[in-house]
Amino acid sequence: MRFLKSELEREQLAQSEEQRARRDLDPERRWEYTVLRLGPKARAEGPLNELGAKGWQLVQVIEVDGHLAFYLERELVPADADTLTGSSQGD
């Protein structure tokens, strides 16, 4: 059983950590999240279709205290991309 890392493994780990730190400072893609909470008898299709039309994507659904919580995400478009395409991602 091996416990010590080789010099190469330590160097690769250091490079990986450095890349992760740079990516965390300026990630290529950014996301925003929202949660839709509905009662046990509510229909979800309407609100989910509205959110889907605005670019939201369903990630997960869980039951919390008898209610459903729909977790959704969408990618944030950088401000400079909006000016290039002339689009806006407002609600």
Secondary structure, 3 states (H helix, E strand, C coil): CCCCCCHHHHHHHHHHHHHHHHHHHCCCCEEEEEEEEECCCCCCHHHHHHHHHCCCEEEEEEEECCEEEEEEEEEECCHHHHHHHCCCCCC
